[in-house]
Amino acid sequence: MEENKNENLSKQNNKNNNQKQNLKSVQKKADPKNFVWFKDLNKAFNENEKIHKSRLNTFNKINENTKRWIKFTPLGGLDEIGGNCAVLETEHSAIIIDCGMSFPSEDMHGVDILIPDFTYLREIRHKIKGLIITHGHEDHIGAVPYLFKEMQFPIYGTSLPLAMIENKFKEHKILQYKSYFRSVKKRHPIQIGDFKVEWIHMTHSIIDSSSLAIQTPAGTVIHTGDFKIDHTPIDGYAPDLNRIAYYGEKGVLALFSDSTNSYKPGVTPSESIVGNTFDDLFLKSKGRVIMSTFSSNIHRVYQAIERGIKHGRKVCIIGRSMEQNLNVAMDLGYIKLPRDIFIDPYEIGKYQDNEILIVTTGSQGESMSALYRMAIDEHRHVKIKEGDQIVLSARAIPGNEPSVSQLINFLMKKGAKVAYQQFSEIHVSGHASQEEQKLMIRLVKPKYFFPVHGEYNHRMKHRETALTTGLDENNIFIMEDGEQWEITPKRVRKVKSVKTGKIYIDNQINEQIETDIVLDRQKLANEGIIMVVAQIDRQNKKLIGRPRVTTYGIIADKDDKAFAKEMEDILINYINHAKDYVYEKNRIFENELRNVIRKHIFRKTKKYPTIVPVVYFM
């Protein structure tokens, strides 16, 4: 027993000694004097400098020994807001990134939308492997039906954009081309020709937007699509910054990034803040609430409907595109709403005004939109009246400001209250502001940077922002539509320009309007028209009777008779001095007379109207 006690005591002493030795060992290791950085601060500083440069310049991981190249050709979306379309190609493959429409200017009479010129796509048709869709806005998918009437290839995208294109195909009676749809899964790259394309979830002002990571033979390129970085989106699906950063760490050859909001400092607010403004407006409103926004802004519509339900209102959706988009979003499961809260327009009269929410199109003042027709008493079911609360939850697209202002005037004259820009949070942008643009650049860390989507000044401002993040100014390139840029790991150069421009579309019949027709309309609108019909005695070279003179846009009605007499005198003087050859053919006589009248009118009005002389030789 004594021996066991001594043995245990010995073991305990050994254990204590070991613990003391371990403690001394730990203390010795923990001694700052044993740290490398303490012994050689300069060496440690240099090591950390290398780490910083390595993590900030991950594009150095790109293989520069390859002789492969890619070419990027924007066909629309630069020097404008909208009409986004671009081509990425190798020697044997090409993919199209988006195919959108844009809006006409006021002098494009009778033109509803503009689409890109597809001339270059016809030239490379043999190697186009697919159309890549980033999201469902009109300025990214609006031209797809017109392209598919001419040429077809697979369309790759997520569910909502493809469903919206399907609706367009129905309208254009080309639904058979739905067989070309290829729905994709985000975070799952797929091979398309020489490219491996991955859709990366991104937030924007429409559900289910994506950025693109495209692995090419020359290196990886990132295309942001339209984006903002919303950490509290309505559906809870924040942008997949982790995946963007993943590619950034592997090394990115080029970044093509949205420039629309490049003048706006700070961060674009979250879509979720708009709901609070809706709450305030619903609480104060004693009559009908009529909310108008872009039909594609599903989460904005969803927030308005949620507030309507909360405040005990029935919901009426008016406007074909609004109905289509909302139904698609509900059918696919993007939003969940009870069907029994919706009523048809003809049922509105069955309820008290404070029980009605109308969600409609027309926030841009379009003359054929539902809200505009309500404002001028031409809508079949709804007319604006005193006590109505109108909510315009969208800012005017550049160029649409006069139309929106006119709409607001009409609404106010009817006695309605209009909530528009006086509430700063009635609308938020779907595009990244400067701090978000910087974050995107920092995550991607590209070797080359190409600002896209926006006017020239927007892209130049984006360039300035990029420079503040440390990008080499020699590696930032400002492109123009139609310019083709060749990109390799060692250099970027502009190789040529391709034909580009706009095709005019009459959206009422979904048909193209030829350029010369639009030019004629512009000339008629700006300069006017003069028509002179006369009978000429060819034998005696005399005017028979008085000519019939008709003018539009030149002379006031009260001066018609005096002007007709003036034209008669010019015609008589011309006949008296005309050479014999002009009587050989009507066309010769008319051409010479046209020139005489044109010179006279220009001296008088400083305009060149369209002149239509019609001469009958008797």
C-alpha positions in Angstrom: 0.0 0.0 0.0 2.8 2.3 0.9 4.5 1.5 -2.4 1.3 2.4 -4.4 1.1 5.7 -2.5 4.7 6.5 -3.4 4.1 5.5 -7.0 1.1 7.7 -7.3 2.9 10.6 -5.8 5.8 10.1 -8.2 3.4 10.1 -11.2 1.7 13.3 -9.9 5.1 15.0 -9.6 6.1 13.9 -13.1 2.7 15.3 -14.4 3.3 18.6 -12.6 6.8 18.8 -14.0 5.5 18.1 -17.5 2.9 20.8 -17.2 5.5 23.3 -16.0 7.7 22.4 -18.9 4.8 22.7 -21.4 3.9 26.1 -19.9 7.5 27.3 -20.2 7.5 26.0 -23.8 4.2 27.8 -24.6 5.5 31.0 -23.0 8.7 30.7 -24.9 6.8 30.2 -28.2 4.5 33.1 -27.3 7.4 35.3 -26.7 7.0 38.2 -29.2 10.8 38.0 -29.8 10.2 34.7 -31.5 7.9 36.1 -34.1 9.4 36.6 -37.6 7.7 40.0 -38.1 9.2 41.3 -34.9 12.7 40.3 -35.9 12.4 41.7 -39.5 9.6 44.3 -39.9 10.7 45.2 -43.4 10.6 41.7 -44.6 7.1 41.2 -43.1 5.9 44.4 -44.7 7.2 43.3 -48.1 5.5 39.9 -47.7 2.1 41.6 -47.0 2.6 43.9 -50.0 2.9 40.8 -52.2 -0.2 39.4 -50.6 -2.1 42.6 -51.3 -0.9 42.8 -54.9 -1.7 39.2 -55.5 -5.3 39.4 -54.2 -6.0 42.7 -56.0 -4.6 41.6 -59.3 -6.0 38.1 -59.7 -6.1 38.6 -63.5 -2.4 37.7 -63.4 -3.7 34.1 -63.1 -4.9 34.3 -66.8 -2.9 32.4 -69.2 -1.2 35.0 -71.4 0.5 32.4 -73.6 -2.7 31.6 -75.4 -3.2 32.9 -78.9 -7.0 32.7 -78.7 -9.1 35.8 -78.9 -12.7 36.9 -78.5 -14.5 39.8 -80.2 -17.2 41.9 -78.6 -19.6 44.0 -80.8 -22.3 46.2 -79.3 -25.3 46.5 -81.7 -27.4 48.7 -79.4 -27.5 50.1 -75.8 -24.7 52.6 -76.1 -25.4 56.3 -76.6 -28.9 55.6 -75.5 -31.1 54.2 -72.7 -32.4 50.9 -74.1 -32.0 48.8 -77.2 -29.4 46.6 -75.5 -27.9 44.0 -77.8 -24.3 42.7 -78.2 -22.4 39.9 -79.9 -19.6 37.9 -78.3 -17.7 35.6 -80.8 -14.7 33.5 -81.5 -13.5 32.2 -84.8 -16.2 29.5 -84.9 -18.9 30.5 -82.5 -21.0 33.5 -81.6 -23.6 34.3 -78.9 -26.0 37.3 -78.7 -26.4 38.9 -75.3 -30.0 40.3 -75.1 -32.0 41.8 -78.0 -34.0 44.8 -76.8 -36.0 47.7 -78.1 -35.9 51.4 -77.4 -38.2 54.3 -77.7 -38.5 56.7 -80.7 -37.9 60.5 -80.5 -40.8 62.9 -81.0 -40.0 63.5 -84.6 -40.3 59.8 -85.6 -44.0 60.2 -86.5 -46.0 57.0 -86.4 -43.1 55.0 -85.0 -43.9 53.1 -81.8 -40.6 51.3 -81.0 -37.0 51.0 -82.4 -35.1 47.7 -82.7 -31.4 47.1 -83.6 -30.3 46.7 -87.2 -29.7 43.0 -87.7 -27.4 43.3 -90.7 -24.3 42.0 -88.8 -26.2 39.1 -87.4 -27.2 38.1 -90.9 -23.5 38.1 -91.9 -22.5 35.8 -89.0 -25.7 33.7 -88.9 -23.8 30.5 -89.7 -21.9 30.6 -86.4 -24.5 32.0 -83.9 -25.1 29.3 -81.3 -27.7 31.0 -79.2 -29.4 34.1 -77.7 -28.5 34.8 -74.1 -31.1 36.7 -72.0 -30.2 38.4 -68.8 -33.7 39.6 -67.7 -37.2 40.4 -68.9 -37.2 44.1 -69.5 -38.4 45.4 -72.9 -35.0 47.1 -73.5 -33.5 43.6 -73.3 -36.1 41.3 -74.9 -38.4 43.6 -76.9 -36.8 43.0 -80.3 -36.6 39.2 -80.0 -39.8 38.5 -82.0 -38.6 40.6 -84.9 -35.2 38.7 -84.9 -37.0 35.3 -84.8 -39.2 36.1 -87.7 -36.0 36.2 -89.7 -33.6 33.7 -88.1 -33.9 31.2 -85.3 -31.5 29.6 -82.8 -31.8 28.5 -79.1 -32.8 31.1 -76.6 -31.2 30.6 -73.1 -32.6 32.3 -70.0 -34.4 31.8 -66.7 -38.1 31.2 -66.4 -39.6 34.7 -66.2 -37.8 36.2 -69.2 -38.6 33.2 -71.3 -42.3 33.3 -70.3 -42.4 37.0 -71.2 -40.9 36.2 -74.6 -43.5 33.5 -75.0 -46.2 36.1 -74.6 -44.6 38.2 -77.3 -44.4 35.2 -79.6 -48.2 34.7 -79.1 -48.8 38.3 -80.1 -46.7 38.0 -83.2 -48.2 34.6 -84.1 -44.9 32.8 -84.0 -45.5 30.6 -81.0 -44.0 27.6 -82.8 -40.6 29.1 -82.1 -41.1 28.4 -78.4 -39.4 25.1 -79.2 -36.1 27.0 -79.2 -36.5 27.9 -75.5 -33.8 26.5 -73.2 -34.4 27.3 -69.5 -31.3 27.4 -67.4 -30.3 26.9 -63.7 -28.3 29.6 -62.0 -24.9 28.6 -60.7 -24.8 25.8 -63.4 -22.5 26.7 -66.4 -23.6 25.3 -69.7 -21.6 24.9 -72.9 -22.9 27.0 -75.8 -20.5 26.7 -78.8 -17.0 27.8 -77.7 -18.5 29.4 -74.5 -19.4 28.1 -71.1 -22.1 30.4 -69.8 -23.3 30.7 -66.2 -26.3 32.8 -65.0 -25.6 34.5 -61.6 -28.5 35.8 -59.6 -28.6 39.6 -59.5 -31.1 42.2 -58.1 -32.7 44.8 -60.4 -36.2 46.4 -60.8 -37.5 43.1 -62.3 -37.6 39.6 -60.8 -35.2 37.0 -61.8 -32.4 39.1 -63.2 -28.9 37.7 -63.9 -25.4 38.6 -64.5 -23.3 36.4 -66.7 -20.0 34.6 -66.2 -18.8 33.5 -69.6 -15.7 31.3 -69.9 -14.1 31.8 -73.3 -11.0 30.4 -74.9 -9.2 33.7 -74.1 -10.4 33.9 -70.5 -13.4 34.6 -68.4 -15.6 37.6 -69.0 -18.3 38.9 -66.6 -21.3 40.8 -68.0 -23.3 42.4 -65.2 -26.6 42.9 -67.1 -28.7 45.6 -65.5 -28.1 45.5 -61.8 -28.1 47.0 -58.4 -27.0 45.4 -55.1 -30.1 45.1 -53.0 -29.5 43.4 -49.7 -33.2 43.3 -48.7 -35.1 42.4 -51.9 -38.8 41.6 -51.6 -38.3 37.9 -52.4 -35.3 37.6 -50.0 -33.0 36.5 -52.8 -30.0 38.8 -52.4 -27.5 39.1 -55.3 -25.1 36.2 -55.5 -22.0 38.2 -54.7 -20.2 35.1 -53.5 -20.3 33.7 -57.1 -19.1 37.0 -58.6 -16.2 36.9 -56.1 -15.5 33.3 -56.9 -14.8 34.2 -60.5 -12.9 37.3 -59.4 -10.5 35.1 -57.4 -9.9 32.8 -60.4 -9.0 35.7 -62.6 -11.3 37.7 -65.0 -10.2 38.9 -68.4 -12.9 41.6 -68.9 -15.9 43.2 -67.1 -18.8 44.7 -69.0 -20.8 46.7 -66.4 -24.1 48.7 -66.3 -23.5 52.5 -66.4 -27.0 53.8 -66.3 -26.8 55.3 -62.8 -23.1 56.3 -62.9 -23.8 59.9 -61.9 -25.5 58.9 -58.7 -23.2 58.8 -55.6 -23.7 56.4 -52.8 -26.0 53.3 -52.9 -29.3 52.8 -54.6 -32.0 52.3 -52.0 -33.7 48.9 -51.6 -37.0 48.1 -53.5 -38.5 47.3 -50.1 -38.6 51.0 -48.9 -41.3 51.8 -51.5 -43.8 49.7 -49.5 -43.7 52.2 -46.6 -44.6 55.1 -48.9 -47.6 53.0 -50.2 -48.7 52.4 -46.6 -48.8 56.2 -45.9 -50.7 56.9 -49.1 -53.3 54.2 -48.5 -53.9 55.4 -44.9 -54.5 59.0 -46.1 -56.6 58.1 -49.1 -60.4 58.2 -48.7 -61.2 57.4 -52.3 -59.9 55.0 -55.0 -56.1 54.5 -55.2 -54.9 54.1 -58.8 -51.2 53.0 -58.9 -49.2 53.0 -62.2 -45.8 51.7 -62.8 -43.9 49.7 -65.4 -45.7 46.4 -66.0 -42.5 44.5 -65.7 -41.8 45.8 -62.1 -43.5 42.8 -60.5 -42.2 43.4 -57.0 -43.5 47.1 -57.1 -46.9 45.8 -58.2 -46.8 43.1 -55.5 -46.1 45.6 -52.8 -49.0 47.8 -53.9 -51.3 44.8 -53.9 -50.1 43.7 -50.5 -50.9 47.1 -49.0 -54.2 47.1 -50.8 -55.2 43.8 -49.1 -53.9 45.1 -45.8 -56.2 48.1 -46.1 -59.2 46.1 -47.2 -59.3 47.0 -50.8 -60.2 44.8 -53.8 -57.6 44.9 -56.6 -58.4 45.5 -60.3 -55.6 45.1 -62.8 -56.0 47.1 -66.0 -53.7 47.0 -69.0 -52.8 44.0 -71.1 -49.1 43.9 -70.3 -49.7 44.4 -66.6 -52.2 41.5 -66.6 -49.9 39.2 -68.6 -46.8 39.8 -66.4 -48.7 39.5 -63.2 -50.3 36.2 -64.3 -47.0 34.8 -65.4 -45.3 35.7 -62.1 -48.1 34.1 -60.1 -48.3 31.0 -62.3 -44.6 30.4 -62.1 -44.6 30.9 -58.3 -42.5 34.1 -58.1 -45.2 35.8 -56.1 -48.1 34.3 -54.1 -51.5 36.2 -53.9 -55.0 35.0 -53.2 -57.0 35.0 -56.4 -60.2 36.1 -54.7 -58.9 39.6 -54.1 -59.0 40.5 -57.8 -62.0 41.9 -59.6 -62.7 42.8 -63.2 -63.0 46.4 -64.4 -66.8 46.2 -64.8 -67.2 45.2 -61.1 -65.6 48.4 -59.8 -69.0 50.1 -59.5 -70.2 47.5 -57.0 -67.8 48.7 -54.3 -67.2 51.9 -52.3 -64.3 54.1 -53.6 -62.3 53.4 -50.4 -62.5 49.7 -51.2 -60.8 49.9 -54.6 -57.2 49.6 -55.7 -56.5 49.9 -59.4 -53.1 48.8 -60.7 -52.5 49.9 -64.3 -50.1 50.8 -67.0 -49.3 54.3 -68.3 -46.7 55.8 -65.9 -44.9 57.2 -69.0 -47.9 59.1 -70.3 -48.3 56.9 -73.4 -51.3 58.1 -75.3 -52.7 54.5 -75.8 -52.2 53.4 -72.2 -55.0 52.7 -69.8 -54.2 55.5 -67.3 -54.0 58.1 -70.1 -57.4 57.0 -71.5 -58.9 57.2 -68.0 -57.6 60.8 -67.7 -59.3 61.9 -70.9 -62.6 60.0 -70.3 -62.0 57.5 -73.1 -61.6 54.3 -70.9 -64.6 52.0 -71.0 -64.8 51.3 -67.3 -62.8 53.9 -65.4 -62.9 57.7 -65.5 -60.8 59.8 -63.2 -62.8 61.8 -60.7 -62.3 64.0 -57.6 -61.0 62.1 -54.6 -59.0 59.6 -56.6 -55.4 59.2 -55.4 -53.1 58.6 -58.3 -49.7 57.0 -57.6 -47.1 57.3 -60.4 -44.4 54.9 -59.1 -41.9 55.4 -61.9 -39.7 58.2 -63.1 -40.0 59.4 -66.6 -37.7 57.8 -69.1 -35.4 60.5 -70.7 -37.4 62.0 -73.5 -40.8 61.1 -71.9 -40.9 64.1 -69.5 -43.4 66.2 -71.6 -45.8 63.2 -71.9 -45.7 62.5 -68.2 -46.2 66.2 -67.4 -49.2 66.4 -69.7 -50.7 63.3 -68.1 -50.3 64.8 -64.6 -52.1 68.0 -65.8 -55.0 65.9 -67.1 -55.3 64.0 -63.9 -55.2 67.1 -61.7 -57.8 68.9 -63.9 -60.1 66.0 -63.1 -59.7 66.7 -59.4 -57.4 63.8 -58.6 -54.4 64.0 -56.2 -51.2 62.8 -57.9 -48.3 61.4 -55.9 -45.2 61.5 -58.1 -41.8 63.1 -57.4 -42.8 64.9 -54.2 -42.3 61.6 -52.4 -38.6 60.6 -52.6 -39.3 57.0 -51.9 -42.3 56.5 -54.2 -39.9 55.0 -56.7 -36.4 53.6 -56.5 -34.0 52.9 -59.3 -33.1 49.4 -60.4 -29.5 50.4 -61.4 -26.3 50.5 -59.4 -25.0 53.8 -58.0 -21.3 54.6 -57.7 -20.6 52.6 -54.5 -22.2 49.5 -56.0 -20.3 50.0 -59.2 -17.1 50.1 -57.2 -18.1 47.0 -55.3 -18.7 45.1 -58.5 -15.3 46.1 -59.8 -13.6 45.2 -56.6 -15.2 41.8 -56.6 -14.5 41.0 -60.2 -11.0 42.6 -60.3 -10.9 42.5 -64.1 -7.9 43.1 -66.3 -10.0 45.1 -68.8 -13.1 47.2 -68.1 -15.8 48.1 -70.6 -18.7 50.4 -69.3 -21.9 49.5 -71.1 -25.6 50.4 -71.0 -26.1 54.2 -71.1 -25.3 57.3 -73.0 -21.7 58.4 -73.7 -21.6 60.7 -70.6 -22.8 57.9 -68.4 -20.0 55.6 -69.5 -17.4 58.3 -69.2 -18.6 58.9 -65.6 -18.4 55.1 -64.9 -14.8 55.3 -66.3 -14.0 57.9 -63.7 -15.5 55.7 -60.9 -13.4 52.8 -62.1 -10.2 54.8 -62.0 -10.8 55.5 -58.3 -10.7 51.7 -57.6 -7.2 51.5 -59.0 -7.9 50.2 -62.5 -5.3 51.1 -65.1 -6.7 53.9 -67.3 -5.1 52.1 -70.3 -7.2 49.1 -69.6 -10.6 51.0 -69.6 -12.3 51.2 -73.0 -15.2 53.4 -74.1 -17.1 51.7 -77.0 -19.6 52.9 -79.5 -22.4 50.9 -81.1 -21.1 49.0 -84.2 -17.4 49.0 -83.0 -15.9 45.5 -82.9 -13.2 45.0 -80.2 -10.8 42.1 -80.2 -9.8 41.0 -76.7 -6.8 38.8 -75.8 -5.0 38.4 -72.4 -2.2 40.6 -73.8 -4.1 43.4 -75.5 -7.4 45.0 -76.6 -7.9 46.7 -80.0 -10.7 48.0 -82.1 -10.6 45.9 -85.3 -13.5 47.3 -87.4 -16.9 48.9 -87.4 -20.0 47.0 -88.5 -23.3 48.3 -89.8 -25.7 49.3 -87.0 -28.6 51.6 -86.5 -32.3 51.4 -85.8 -35.2 49.8 -87.5 -38.6 51.6 -87.1 -41.5 49.6 -86.0 -45.3 50.2 -86.0 -46.3 48.3 -82.9 -50.0 48.4 -83.8 -49.4 46.0 -86.7 -46.0 44.6 -85.6 -44.5 45.6 -88.9 -41.4 47.5 -90.0 -41.7 51.1 -91.3 -39.2 51.8 -94.1 -36.7 54.6 -93.4 -37.8 56.7 -96.4 -41.4 56.7 -95.0 -40.2 58.1 -91.7 -38.0 60.7 -93.4 -40.9 61.8 -95.6 -43.1 62.2 -92.5 -40.5 64.3 -90.8 -40.1 66.5 -93.8 -43.9 66.9 -94.1 -44.2 67.8 -90.4 -41.3 70.2 -90.5 -41.6 71.8 -93.9 -45.2 71.3 -95.1 -46.6 70.4 -98.6 -47.8 72.3 -101.6 -49.9 70.6 -104.4 -50.5 72.3 -107.7 -52.9 70.7 -110.2 -53.1 72.5 -113.7 -54.2 71.9 -117.2 -51.9 73.1 -120.0 -52.8 73.8 -123.7 -49.6 72.2 -125.1 -50.3 73.5 -128.7 -50.7 77.1 -127.7 -48.6 76.9 -124.5 -51.3 78.4 -122.3 -52.8 77.7 -118.9 -56.4 76.4 -119.2 -58.5 77.7 -116.4 -57.2 78.3 -112.9 -54.8 75.9 -111.2 -56.0 74.1 -108.1 -53.6 74.9 -105.2 -53.6 73.0 -101.9 -51.2 73.6 -99.0 -50.6 72.0 -95.6 -48.3 73.5 -93.0 -47.2 76.5 -95.1 -50.0 79.1 -95.4 -52.8 80.0 -93.0 -56.3 79.1 -94.3 -57.3 82.8 -94.5 -54.4 83.4 -97.0 -55.3 80.4 -99.3 -56.9 82.5 -102.1 -54.0 85.0 -102.2 -51.5 82.2 -102.3 -53.4 80.4 -105.1 -53.3 83.6 -107.1 -49.5 83.8 -106.4 -49.0 80.2 -107.6 -51.1 81.0 -110.7 -48.9 84.0 -111.6 -45.7 81.9 -111.1 -47.2 79.2 -113.4 -48.1 81.6 -116.1 -44.7 83.2 -116.0 -43.0 79.8 -116.2 -45.1 78.8 -119.2 -44.3 82.1 -121.0 -40.6 81.5 -120.6 -40.4 77.7 -120.8 -38.3 76.1 -123.4 -39.8 73.7 -126.0 -38.3 70.5 -124.5 -40.3 70.7 -121.3 -43.5 70.1 -123.3 -42.2 66.7 -124.5 -43.3 64.9 -121.3 -45.4 65.7 -118.3 -42.6 64.6 -115.9 -40.1 67.0 -117.5 -42.5 69.9 -117.2 -43.4 69.0 -113.6 -39.7 68.7 -112.5 -38.9 72.1 -113.9 -42.0 73.7 -112.4 -41.2 72.1 -109.0 -37.7 73.8 -109.0 -39.2 77.2 -109.8 -41.8 76.9 -107.0 -39.2 75.6 -104.5 -36.9 78.7 -105.1 -39.8 81.1 -104.7 -41.1 79.4 -101.5 -37.6 79.4 -100.0 -37.1 83.1 -100.7 -40.4 83.7 -99.0 -40.4 81.3 -96.0 -36.9 79.9 -95.8 -38.3 76.4 -96.0 -38.2 73.6 -98.5 -41.7 72.1 -98.5 -42.6 69.0 -100.4 -44.0 70.3 -103.8 -46.3 68.1 -105.8 -47.1 69.6 -109.3 -49.6 67.6 -111.4 -49.8 68.7 -115.0 -52.3 67.5 -117.7 -51.4 68.4 -121.3 -54.5 69.0 -123.4 
